[in-house]
């Protein structure tokens, strides 16, 4: 028996002799295999991939037509017993017989049927230069209708009048794409509401649509640092290639260690030669010493399956898709990829986070008629239930205020329990909105949160036009915290130049913040950019 789980999430069936097959197992054997499948689904957070006809050491042996049919039938029975469905991802022929009979190997996706809102949720940040077709692609994927070539598909995604007028995203919006237990797409073409999509889906892809224009860069960085995306999708227009903020967005995703895949859009607007030139340009950039990525062009469904599995296993693999939102060319390959893409964390890691005390990051604040104050964000750790009493802060004086969680909504549908890693909106009733701001946290009253005005970070200066020294002011991004900070001192150095490392003490200029040791840090000011992690906190004395 061989099993790989967690991020790899690829499982292989028990074998008899040297060949993997499941032909007429005894009742005891069947029960044993069904229990094993149930455990593997729990490990893979609701999904697993089985390889049939593959030896334990990875040798492709293959099964005859009859044995393959019988094995798939048994696997289907096993899946039904544990409340799951199976989808045949791909089948390949191998010549292994002495008499040259054709034998087959198969890869099968097993996925739990949705129950009690426990769908697998992956967050994908959408990056790319202005006018590369990000919002249009999301409109086509989530609405189920192709674009008319003039941006009709993106209109449902815009939140402000000026976005509709200019066609440019300036705020962060969320769009959902579901897949049911059979691997079929669930979107607004058949479901009228987000609630219906959630009810029908075993797996949910939440797209975080970020701004492409350089003047909205701080919004884009906030989306990447605060919403903790699992993956990033970089959209590049085939006719303009790598332009504008494309390199910057690629660099940001890499600095924050977010696995990235690339979509070359608008292939209907240009010749095959132009598309190939853009792909070659991307391959050159990805192979450069700073990136060290292995580009993988996806041109058929088999490539899409391989790309999804290898992408999750290795951070250096970068799949590249070439598609059109107008003609629909190769759009299905992206859907196959998203359907199979496994989560980066396994169930054990999520359970460990759920055992910790509740901590909810406040990213958005709204006032909703008849509901009151509503906050949106991500639950970093613990479990949050309706009616739970928490404290929110820090305020400008460094205090935490008591509040009660009213109702919870996840992906625009009601939810009673929120678990670590999930994003949601929480209704806080008549709590005064003016007391809240982005960057706050809502935590369990049992927690003793460390708040600080000063902290030290181990940084590397990515780029600076002159020198970086004491007294410099930069905008610091740490998770959902975004504030201007002054450089108090550089340990052991007078100044820093591009590419140099140091431990730096920062001081926030406005109000104290809640930070975690080891949290990723990104700072910028004009063309100055740097990354690092929080190394030391200087706790603020509690207010009297």
Steps between C-alpha positions, in 0.01 A plus 500: 500500500637840415340823607606860465284756668486858627603735222565220252162338549561214250406154615552158345275195535593183687651249262484122460831354385673768298192653340267751660142386461173469691314207348227337714648567848357307795257686727766532773754632247241743359420638847873542570558690173191721556629595848839577346334721237306686770824572689672619182212733419532651849876547447441668162222721642229332295681382189761249385641373170537123446732346239385163371741266323812652658739300716604610846837621366333710227546248216220532242380139466143548381185287512300320234172657387294259714712548816494878457118503475469275806747715700316822413168339595641395840646848558158652421338271760767599755439869427122463534546331838695798640276765337723594205496501119770397254613672180733339244771761444696321227572157359821398325605193307823316583657205316618259760386153392728250331221447248478882460143520633396858575484576869372816664573716801250749639493798736177549692394797714295404809315793659257526790138595432438843664353481850424772755702769316823305541631565151870534422576870446807623308580871462661618175631858472471637145794719397616665178546830321212737434287396196640144496148353528491394869144605583369381162652153552344479848166615359510222238601233755245596767206605279536219247461728194773603255594866459383704200849648443405832659508408868138398561605203718679719755209736576360271774833515687538878532408665831518871410362722221849625403609136449215442254580827320876438469495118490773496767479325837597726792371295795521139615205284398427132558353256249421132553521196273380165629565138401264223607600150615504379137742779399238701307506882505242672723461873422236768448394356161289236682487636857323826573674579829834447673314292759390252231859475370624424855232235556583319175880519523752265661785734408494877476751727329481857638663742257637821656487751213779753558578828323750511212566874484814626675313770694299226677814303594442538876156339456656210309768447767232512772306229313809278481612545862164514675281242326763221517445361147596135443602570139544795263387517137705748295308612189711622206350641179629310194518815287698718747711234676682585823415866554424751776451342843537136380860458627414682824200275569709189422767624741244571774351149478849346511608719793195387697560138391160464332511223232423659163357379168468710186212558257577658161169661400360660181651238267207568263640849430837394360675245283645172630847647451424792734361262765812280475721808532318606820533145642875494417541842667329363814718187496816716484389709799399194705835326439705802609714457815264716708199279419647150447164367381428211264237617244251235384280589202158331524363404159266203566292346785781254583738796553241671723474193730880467520542875558251504790673210677859619444413863582380399847805277558772739385516876550724546194250363242310783326215389269425732204155502333418677171129577465232738378203636697323585170534177298533276807817340361677282764269629775413139589868424570505768771179354650654148504808643675295687763279194558796273586720758679547360855526712817847591626424408863373165617228433755749454786641853458149647490396305812805634687399858410140429609623390847649847561311801638276697262669771292313680219674759277284803412552589132174678407240699696144568378174645627204291378139626536296298756814301593737764639879483498653214299870404480661285232825308531672168562497278808870437561456249784238335720126464437242781498128438563186714490448676834868474600643777717836638383716810549610726211803729481742653542346849514719812471557477877593130479173370650278205402121543496241231575248397233264217407490323162148499356462307176776362273501487119750307292502541121178704535306217668414455870743294707483403869862402561816653353822296505866603482609609151151593382397849386163642605300806601380537860204716607571696820157657548502858637877507574631851415665478157721805570689298763613249235770521232672264258794321659324428829452148636208340682636250752384278785483685837729221635780611268756753617585662163838672459454850363787727413606831352856379444626174353812356341509318166767308309476653153657495156487822295376402153538840339586853609600791277741645760573364849269375773591644842372608841206743469369350172121465487335205326154342477516165681269209408478212753193281444200731520706780658591790271659808659783748449802429721827679569836321499633548855831321450692248288689252719871495418465726194467869421315452172371234261535469124309286249540127573640543852355339815461637853293489817304826515290656776179663376260730688137547388421870472122496570378224733608166649434177309463131578785301338614136514863391527626352174227669290603590142566869450505711186583872493502761224531871437501620139750273322646374832402140573605241757386175658571316822339362814417628848787399731429680829202683654525781756169464690311815585434554871130427570288819536406597856 
